[in-house]
Amino acid sequence: MINITERALAELKRLKNSRPNQEENRYLRITLVRGGCLDYIYDLRFEARVKESDVTLAHPGGITIVTDGDSYPYVEGVTIDYLEDLMGGSFQFKSITMARQCTCGLSFCLENRTEVTEKS
């Protein structure tokens, strides 16, 4: 299960509905990729299609989430929040698989150092 706070859910719905072609925004893809201040970041994007190898998760808030098999162990159980400050807004992630998180709230190291696919 992926936990999405009310603030994050409201922002995801706002972003999804602000895009011109709703058919292209049917699914929220969450992928673990190399990058950021530390080792990894979560990449969020709306997509029109699900790949055959994807894991699909229906969230009670009306968002259908998809992820690839490599990312799934690190996406499962994550909590997504949305925070705003003087610099703007950003999604924040919390997960038990994070060994250490950068103060930016986006980048982190994994407890399990299994290699994850590079961002394309």
KOLVOTI-440850 format. One record per atom (N, C-alpha, C): x, y, z; residue number from 1; residue in three letters; atom name. Coordinates in steps of 0.001 Angstrom, whole numbers, always signed. Example, Ala and Ser with C-alpha at 12.3 -4.5 7.8 and 13.67 -1.06 7.14 Angstrom:
<pts>
((+13190 -5690 +7800) 1 'ALA' 'N'),
((+12300 -4500 +7800) 1 'ALA' 'CA'),
((+13200 -3300 +7800) 1 'ALA' 'C'),
((+12850 -2250 +7080) 2 'SER' 'N'),
((+13670 -1060 +7140) 2 'SER' 'CA'),
((+12900 +30 +7870) 2 'SER' 'C'),
</pts>
This chain:
<pts>
((+835 -1186 +0) 1 'MET' 'N'),
((+0 +0 +0) 1 'MET' 'CA'),
((+878 +1248 +0) 1 'MET' 'C'),
((+476 +2217 -760) 2 'ILE' 'N'),
((+1133 +3516 -779) 2 'ILE' 'CA'),
((+234 +4489 -30) 2 'ILE' 'C'),
((+821 +5190 +915) 3 'ASN' 'N'),
((+67 +6164 +1711) 3 'ASN' 'CA'),
((+254 +7545 +1098) 3 'ASN' 'C'),
((-843 +8220 +831) 4 'ILE' 'N'),
((-805 +9569 +284) 4 'ILE' 'CA'),
((-1594 +10461 +1229) 4 'ILE' 'C'),
((-942 +11489 +1757) 5 'THR' 'N'),
((-1631 +12401 +2665) 5 'THR' 'CA'),
((-2687 +13194 +1887) 5 'THR' 'C'),
((-3602 +13802 +2623) 6 'GLU' 'N'),
((-4652 +14612 +1992) 6 'GLU' 'CA'),
((-4055 +15759 +1174) 6 'GLU' 'C'),
((-2998 +16393 +1704) 7 'ARG' 'N'),
((-2342 +17493 +966) 7 'ARG' 'CA'),
((-1743 +16991 -342) 7 'ARG' 'C'),
((-1060 +15845 -289) 8 'ALA' 'N'),
((-442 +15293 -1502) 8 'ALA' 'CA'),
((-1510 +14857 -2498) 8 'ALA' 'C'),
((-2574 +14250 -2013) 9 'LEU' 'N'),
((-3650 +13811 -2896) 9 'LEU' 'CA'),
((-4302 +15003 -3594) 9 'LEU' 'C'),
((-4528 +16066 -2844) 10 'ALA' 'N'),
((-5127 +17274 -3433) 10 'ALA' 'CA'),
((-4214 +17852 -4514) 10 'ALA' 'C'),
((-2908 +17875 -4265) 11 'GLU' 'N'),
((-1971 +18422 -5248) 11 'GLU' 'CA'),
((-1854 +17514 -6468) 11 'GLU' 'C'),
((-1844 +16205 -6270) 12 'LEU' 'N'),
((-1805 +15275 -7409) 12 'LEU' 'CA'),
((-3043 +15430 -8285) 12 'LEU' 'C'),
((-4206 +15550 -7655) 13 'LYS' 'N'),
((-5442 +15744 -8426) 13 'LYS' 'CA'),
((-5434 +17083 -9153) 13 'LYS' 'C'),
((-4911 +18118 -8494) 14 'ARG' 'N'),
((-4815 +19433 -9145) 14 'ARG' 'CA'),
((-3914 +19356 -10371) 14 'ARG' 'C'),
((-2755 +18714 -10221) 15 'LEU' 'N'),
((-1829 +18573 -11347) 15 'LEU' 'CA'),
((-2445 +17752 -12479) 15 'LEU' 'C'),
((-3065 +16664 -12111) 16 'LYS' 'N'),
((-3691 +15792 -13120) 16 'LYS' 'CA'),
((-4779 +16542 -13889) 16 'LYS' 'C'),
((-5612 +17283 -13190) 17 'ASN' 'N'),
((-6720 +17992 -13834) 17 'ASN' 'CA'),
((-6294 +19246 -14576) 17 'ASN' 'C'),
((-5101 +19752 -14288) 18 'SER' 'N'),
((-4627 +20953 -14965) 18 'SER' 'CA'),
((-4016 +20656 -16330) 18 'SER' 'C'),
((-3822 +19399 -16634) 19 'ARG' 'N'),
((-3233 +19024 -17905) 19 'ARG' 'CA'),
((-4324 +18917 -18952) 19 'ARG' 'C'),
((-4031 +19346 -20184) 20 'PRO' 'N'),
((-5072 +19447 -21210) 20 'PRO' 'CA'),
((-5686 +18120 -21650) 20 'PRO' 'C'),
((-4902 +17074 -21796) 21 'ASN' 'N'),
((-5426 +15807 -22301) 21 'ASN' 'CA'),
((-5510 +14797 -21165) 21 'ASN' 'C'),
((-6702 +14623 -20620) 22 'GLN' 'N'),
((-6887 +13737 -19475) 22 'GLN' 'CA'),
((-6543 +12281 -19767) 22 'GLN' 'C'),
((-6718 +11841 -20999) 23 'GLU' 'N'),
((-6381 +10453 -21346) 23 'GLU' 'CA'),
((-4889 +10184 -21194) 23 'GLU' 'C'),
((-4070 +11208 -21353) 24 'GLU' 'N'),
((-2627 +11031 -21202) 24 'GLU' 'CA'),
((-2206 +11045 -19737) 24 'GLU' 'C'),
((-3132 +11304 -18852) 25 'ASN' 'N'),
((-2827 +11437 -17428) 25 'ASN' 'CA'),
((-3571 +10421 -16570) 25 'ASN' 'C'),
((-3833 +9258 -17114) 26 'ARG' 'N'),
((-4658 +8282 -16409) 26 'ARG' 'CA'),
((-3963 +7656 -15208) 26 'ARG' 'C'),
((-2638 +7467 -15293) 27 'TYR' 'N'),
((-1906 +6739 -14262) 27 'TYR' 'CA'),
((-783 +7595 -13688) 27 'TYR' 'C'),
((-568 +7463 -12398) 28 'LEU' 'N'),
((+569 +8111 -11755) 28 'LEU' 'CA'),
((+1684 +7077 -11660) 28 'LEU' 'C'),
((+2767 +7311 -12386) 29 'ARG' 'N'),
((+3912 +6398 -12337) 29 'ARG' 'CA'),
((+4888 +6906 -11279) 29 'ARG' 'C'),
((+5260 +6001 -10363) 30 'ILE' 'N'),
((+6261 +6289 -9343) 30 'ILE' 'CA'),
((+7423 +5331 -9582) 30 'ILE' 'C'),
((+8603 +5907 -9791) 31 'THR' 'N'),
((+9777 +5107 -10094) 31 'THR' 'CA'),
((+10934 +5556 -9216) 31 'THR' 'C'),
((+11706 +4601 -8755) 32 'LEU' 'N'),
((+12921 +4903 -8014) 32 'LEU' 'CA'),
((+14057 +5035 -9022) 32 'LEU' 'C'),
((+14750 +6173 -9012) 33 'VAL' 'N'),
((+15841 +6396 -9967) 33 'VAL' 'CA'),
((+17060 +6964 -9236) 33 'VAL' 'C'),
((+18216 +6753 -9825) 34 'ARG' 'N'),
((+19446 +7350 -9288) 34 'ARG' 'CA'),
((+19414 +8853 -9515) 34 'ARG' 'C'),
((+19825 +9597 -8492) 35 'GLY' 'N'),
((+19889 +11038 -8657) 35 'GLY' 'CA'),
((+19739 +11760 -7342) 35 'GLY' 'C'),
((+19786 +13066 -7427) 36 'GLY' 'N'),
((+19616 +13899 -6253) 36 'GLY' 'CA'),
((+20901 +14076 -5471) 36 'GLY' 'C'),
((+20783 +14622 -4293) 37 'CYS' 'N'),
((+21935 +14917 -3430) 37 'CYS' 'CA'),
((+22604 +13634 -2921) 37 'CYS' 'C'),
((+21803 +12612 -2669) 38 'LEU' 'N'),
((+22334 +11335 -2207) 38 'LEU' 'CA'),
((+22223 +10326 -3362) 38 'LEU' 'C'),
((+21772 +9125 -3102) 39 'ASP' 'N'),
((+21792 +8080 -4131) 39 'ASP' 'CA'),
((+20549 +8028 -5021) 39 'ASP' 'C'),
((+19349 +8227 -4438) 40 'TYR' 'N'),
((+18112 +7986 -5166) 40 'TYR' 'CA'),
((+17082 +9079 -4940) 40 'TYR' 'C'),
((+16141 +9153 -5876) 41 'ILE' 'N'),
((+14958 +9999 -5743) 41 'ILE' 'CA'),
((+13761 +9216 -6283) 41 'ILE' 'C'),
((+12577 +9626 -5894) 42 'TYR' 'N'),
((+11364 +9091 -6500) 42 'TYR' 'CA'),
((+10978 +10011 -7648) 42 'TYR' 'C'),
((+10692 +9425 -8788) 43 'ASP' 'N'),
((+10251 +10178 -9961) 43 'ASP' 'CA'),
((+8745 +9974 -10104) 43 'ASP' 'C'),
((+7993 +11066 -10158) 44 'LEU' 'N'),
((+6537 +11025 -10341) 44 'LEU' 'CA'),
((+6198 +11602 -11700) 44 'LEU' 'C'),
((+5310 +10934 -12427) 45 'ARG' 'N'),
((+4824 +11474 -13698) 45 'ARG' 'CA'),
((+3499 +10814 -14042) 45 'ARG' 'C'),
((+2674 +11542 -14772) 46 'PHE' 'N'),
((+1417 +10983 -15250) 46 'PHE' 'CA'),
((+1647 +10365 -16615) 46 'PHE' 'C'),
((+1034 +9206 -16838) 47 'GLU' 'N'),
((+1184 +8494 -18104) 47 'GLU' 'CA'),
((-153 +7952 -18570) 47 'GLU' 'C'),
((-218 +7666 -19867) 48 'ALA' 'N'),
((-1444 +7172 -20473) 48 'ALA' 'CA'),
((-1560 +5649 -20444) 48 'ALA' 'C'),
((-424 +4966 -20413) 49 'ARG' 'N'),
((-449 +3509 -20558) 49 'ARG' 'CA'),
((+296 +2803 -19429) 49 'ARG' 'C'),
((-126 +1569 -19208) 50 'VAL' 'N'),
((+545 +683 -18276) 50 'VAL' 'CA'),
((+1286 -359 -19104) 50 'VAL' 'C'),
((+2525 -632 -18722) 51 'LYS' 'N'),
((+3296 -1673 -19391) 51 'LYS' 'CA'),
((+2893 -3026 -18824) 51 'LYS' 'C'),
((+3039 -4058 -19615) 52 'GLU' 'N'),
((+2647 -5400 -19188) 52 'GLU' 'CA'),
((+3377 -5824 -17916) 52 'GLU' 'C'),
((+4613 -5394 -17757) 53 'SER' 'N'),
((+5423 -5792 -16598) 53 'SER' 'CA'),
((+5203 -4905 -15366) 53 'SER' 'C'),
((+4361 -3871 -15470) 54 'ASP' 'N'),
((+4125 -2949 -14355) 54 'ASP' 'CA'),
((+3275 -3573 -13254) 54 'ASP' 'C'),
((+3459 -3044 -12057) 55 'VAL' 'N'),
((+2590 -3355 -10925) 55 'VAL' 'CA'),
((+1614 -2180 -10809) 55 'VAL' 'C'),
((+322 -2475 -10734) 56 'THR' 'N'),
((-710 -1446 -10650) 56 'THR' 'CA'),
((-1337 -1468 -9262) 56 'THR' 'C'),
((-1454 -283 -8660) 57 'LEU' 'N'),
((-2028 -151 -7324) 57 'LEU' 'CA'),
((-3124 +901 -7367) 57 'LEU' 'C'),
((-4328 +537 -6975) 58 'ALA' 'N'),
((-5426 +1500 -6919) 58 'ALA' 'CA'),
((-5420 +2133 -5537) 58 'ALA' 'C'),
((-5370 +3452 -5487) 59 'HIS' 'N'),
((-5388 +4160 -4216) 59 'HIS' 'CA'),
((-6829 +4583 -3916) 59 'HIS' 'C'),
((-7263 +4482 -2652) 60 'PRO' 'N'),
((-8643 +4854 -2318) 60 'PRO' 'CA'),
((-9002 +6297 -2674) 60 'PRO' 'C'),
((-8017 +7163 -2846) 61 'GLY' 'N'),
((-8271 +8554 -3178) 61 'GLY' 'CA'),
((-8571 +8795 -4642) 61 'GLY' 'C'),
((-8657 +7711 -5438) 62 'GLY' 'N'),
((-9015 +7855 -6838) 62 'GLY' 'CA'),
((-7837 +7986 -7787) 62 'GLY' 'C'),
((-6620 +7750 -7311) 63 'ILE' 'N'),
((-5430 +7795 -8149) 63 'ILE' 'CA'),
((-4980 +6359 -8401) 63 'ILE' 'C'),
((-4751 +6010 -9664) 64 'THR' 'N'),
((-4209 +4698 -9980) 64 'THR' 'CA'),
((-2704 +4844 -10159) 64 'THR' 'C'),
((-1957 +4094 -9351) 65 'ILE' 'N'),
((-500 +4196 -9327) 65 'ILE' 'CA'),
((+91 +2997 -10044) 65 'ILE' 'C'),
((+1109 +3253 -10863) 66 'VAL' 'N'),
((+1848 +2166 -11503) 66 'VAL' 'CA'),
((+3331 +2333 -11194) 66 'VAL' 'C'),
((+4034 +1223 -11154) 67 'THR' 'N'),
((+5471 +1230 -10947) 67 'THR' 'CA'),
((+6065 +9 -11629) 67 'THR' 'C'),
((+7352 +73 -11914) 68 'ASP' 'N'),
((+8015 -1078 -12527) 68 'ASP' 'CA'),
((+8416 -2066 -11433) 68 'ASP' 'C'),
((+8733 -3284 -11842) 69 'GLY' 'N'),
((+9075 -4339 -10889) 69 'GLY' 'CA'),
((+10298 -4040 -10046) 69 'GLY' 'C'),
((+11302 -3359 -10612) 70 'ASP' 'N'),
((+12502 -3022 -9853) 70 'ASP' 'CA'),
((+12215 -1999 -8763) 70 'ASP' 'C'),
((+11333 -1058 -9042) 71 'SER' 'N'),
((+11016 +1 -8077) 71 'SER' 'CA'),
((+10009 -450 -7024) 71 'SER' 'C'),
((+9195 -1432 -7347) 72 'TYR' 'N'),
((+8081 -1815 -6476) 72 'TYR' 'CA'),
((+8480 -2052 -5013) 72 'TYR' 'C'),
((+9557 -2799 -4714) 73 'PRO' 'N'),
((+9892 -3014 -3298) 73 'PRO' 'CA'),
((+10180 -1719 -2538) 73 'PRO' 'C'),
((+10587 -673 -3245) 74 'TYR' 'N'),
((+10920 +602 -2614) 74 'TYR' 'CA'),
((+9759 +1589 -2647) 74 'TYR' 'C'),
((+8766 +1302 -3468) 75 'VAL' 'N'),
((+7567 +2132 -3558) 75 'VAL' 'CA'),
((+6504 +1631 -2579) 75 'VAL' 'C'),
((+6416 +325 -2431) 76 'GLU' 'N'),
((+5444 -277 -1519) 76 'GLU' 'CA'),
((+5707 +219 -96) 76 'GLU' 'C'),
((+4684 +774 +536) 77 'GLY' 'N'),
((+4796 +1252 +1909) 77 'GLY' 'CA'),
((+5264 +2691 +2050) 77 'GLY' 'C'),
((+5575 +3359 +950) 78 'VAL' 'N'),
((+6034 +4743 +1023) 78 'VAL' 'CA'),
((+4866 +5663 +1398) 78 'VAL' 'C'),
((+5166 +6717 +2116) 79 'THR' 'N'),
((+4192 +7764 +2413) 79 'THR' 'CA'),
((+4584 +9003 +1623) 79 'THR' 'C'),
((+3632 +9535 +861) 80 'ILE' 'N'),
((+3864 +10733 +55) 80 'ILE' 'CA'),
((+3095 +11885 +689) 80 'ILE' 'C'),
((+3808 +12973 +931) 81 'ASP' 'N'),
((+3205 +14177 +1484) 81 'ASP' 'CA'),
((+3529 +15330 +537) 81 'ASP' 'C'),
((+2831 +16431 +686) 82 'TYR' 'N'),
((+3101 +17630 -102) 82 'TYR' 'CA'),
((+3224 +18796 +855) 82 'TYR' 'C'),
((+4364 +19499 +769) 83 'LEU' 'N'),
((+4611 +20620 +1669) 83 'LEU' 'CA'),
((+4889 +21880 +869) 83 'LEU' 'C'),
((+4440 +22999 +1388) 84 'GLU' 'N'),
((+4727 +24292 +773) 84 'GLU' 'CA'),
((+5472 +25151 +1782) 84 'GLU' 'C'),
((+6453 +25904 +1262) 85 'ASP' 'N'),
((+7178 +26862 +2081) 85 'ASP' 'CA'),
((+7463 +28095 +1236) 85 'ASP' 'C'),
((+8320 +28973 +1697) 86 'LEU' 'N'),
((+8612 +30198 +960) 86 'LEU' 'CA'),
((+9257 +29937 -402) 86 'LEU' 'C'),
((+9882 +28774 -575) 87 'MET' 'N'),
((+10542 +28435 -1828) 87 'MET' 'CA'),
((+9600 +27757 -2818) 87 'MET' 'C'),
((+8388 +27433 -2398) 88 'GLY' 'N'),
((+7432 +26751 -3267) 88 'GLY' 'CA'),
((+6953 +25460 -2632) 88 'GLY' 'C'),
((+6438 +24559 -3449) 89 'GLY' 'N'),
((+5913 +23300 -2945) 89 'GLY' 'CA'),
((+6692 +22118 -3485) 89 'GLY' 'C'),
((+6655 +21011 -2734) 90 'SER' 'N'),
((+7313 +19790 -3204) 90 'SER' 'CA'),
((+6697 +18577 -2523) 90 'SER' 'C'),
((+6760 +17470 -3237) 91 'PHE' 'N'),
((+6340 +16201 -2663) 91 'PHE' 'CA'),
((+7477 +15689 -1792) 91 'PHE' 'C'),
((+7127 +15143 -641) 92 'GLN' 'N'),
((+8093 +14577 +302) 92 'GLN' 'CA'),
((+7761 +13107 +481) 92 'GLN' 'C'),
((+8776 +12294 +671) 93 'PHE' 'N'),
((+8609 +10851 +752) 93 'PHE' 'CA'),
((+9216 +10321 +2043) 93 'PHE' 'C'),
((+8526 +9371 +2647) 94 'LYS' 'N'),
((+9031 +8672 +3828) 94 'LYS' 'CA'),
((+8837 +7183 +3595) 94 'LYS' 'C'),
((+9901 +6412 +3899) 95 'SER' 'N'),
((+9828 +4969 +3714) 95 'SER' 'CA'),
((+10800 +4278 +4651) 95 'SER' 'C'),
((+10450 +3075 +5075) 96 'ILE' 'N'),
((+11351 +2317 +5943) 96 'ILE' 'CA'),
((+12580 +1829 +5188) 96 'ILE' 'C'),
((+12555 +1847 +3864) 97 'THR' 'N'),
((+13731 +1429 +3092) 97 'THR' 'CA'),
((+14786 +2519 +3001) 97 'THR' 'C'),
((+14461 +3731 +3472) 98 'MET' 'N'),
((+15422 +4832 +3454) 98 'MET' 'CA'),
((+16353 +4713 +4656) 98 'MET' 'C'),
((+17647 +4561 +4387) 99 'ALA' 'N'),
((+18617 +4507 +5474) 99 'ALA' 'CA'),
((+18946 +5911 +5965) 99 'ALA' 'C'),
((+18967 +6867 +5037) 100 'ARG' 'N'),
((+19281 +8257 +5356) 100 'ARG' 'CA'),
((+18628 +9139 +4310) 100 'ARG' 'C'),
((+18125 +10287 +4714) 101 'GLN' 'N'),
((+17463 +11197 +3789) 101 'GLN' 'CA'),
((+18139 +12559 +3842) 101 'GLN' 'C'),
((+18286 +13186 +2684) 102 'CYS' 'N'),
((+18867 +14520 +2594) 102 'CYS' 'CA'),
((+17898 +15529 +3216) 102 'CYS' 'C'),
((+18408 +16630 +3669) 103 'THR' 'N'),
((+17551 +17663 +4260) 103 'THR' 'CA'),
((+16630 +18301 +3228) 103 'THR' 'C'),
((+16918 +18114 +1936) 104 'CYS' 'N'),
((+16015 +18636 +900) 104 'CYS' 'CA'),
((+14700 +17869 +889) 104 'CYS' 'C'),
((+14688 +16664 +1486) 105 'GLY' 'N'),
((+13472 +15865 +1555) 105 'GLY' 'CA'),
((+13195 +15035 +331) 105 'GLY' 'C'),
((+14051 +15113 -681) 106 'LEU' 'N'),
((+13813 +14395 -1939) 106 'LEU' 'CA'),
((+14755 +13216 -2141) 106 'LEU' 'C'),
((+16011 +13382 -1812) 107 'SER' 'N'),
((+17043 +12391 -2103) 107 'SER' 'CA'),
((+17328 +11554 -861) 107 'SER' 'C'),
((+17721 +10289 -1090) 108 'PHE' 'N'),
((+17959 +9396 +34) 108 'PHE' 'CA'),
((+18882 +8247 -341) 108 'PHE' 'C'),
((+19376 +7556 +677) 109 'CYS' 'N'),
((+20154 +6323 +527) 109 'CYS' 'CA'),
((+19255 +5164 +945) 109 'CYS' 'C'),
((+19509 +4006 +359) 110 'LEU' 'N'),
((+18736 +2817 +695) 110 'LEU' 'CA'),
((+19470 +1969 +1720) 110 'LEU' 'C'),
((+18691 +1301 +2578) 111 'GLU' 'N'),
((+19262 +327 +3497) 111 'GLU' 'CA'),
((+19843 -821 +2706) 111 'GLU' 'C'),
((+19066 -1315 +1753) 112 'ASN' 'N'),
((+19475 -2405 +886) 112 'ASN' 'CA'),
((+20082 -1781 -364) 112 'ASN' 'C'),
((+21349 -1972 -610) 113 'ARG' 'N'),
((+22066 -1302 -1700) 113 'ARG' 'CA'),
((+21872 -1969 -3058) 113 'ARG' 'C'),
((+20779 -2676 -3292) 114 'THR' 'N'),
((+20506 -3304 -4574) 114 'THR' 'CA'),
((+20469 -2227 -5664) 114 'THR' 'C'),
((+21087 -2493 -6782) 115 'GLU' 'N'),
((+21122 -1522 -7875) 115 'GLU' 'CA'),
((+19740 -1392 -8499) 115 'GLU' 'C'),
((+19372 -188 -8818) 116 'VAL' 'N'),
((+18103 +122 -9469) 116 'VAL' 'CA'),
((+18403 +745 -10809) 116 'VAL' 'C'),
((+17542 +519 -11775) 117 'THR' 'N'),
((+17716 +1000 -13135) 117 'THR' 'CA'),
((+17998 +2495 -13175) 117 'THR' 'C'),
((+18931 +2887 -14042) 118 'GLU' 'N'),
((+19233 +4312 -14249) 118 'GLU' 'CA'),
((+18039 +5001 -14865) 118 'GLU' 'C'),
((+17849 +6273 -14549) 119 'LYS' 'N'),
((+16776 +7078 -15147) 119 'LYS' 'CA'),
((+17082 +7293 -16614) 119 'LYS' 'C'),
((+16067 +7090 -17460) 120 'SER' 'N'),
((+16275 +7272 -18890) 120 'SER' 'CA'),
((+15739 +8587 -19364) 120 'SER' 'C'),
</pts>
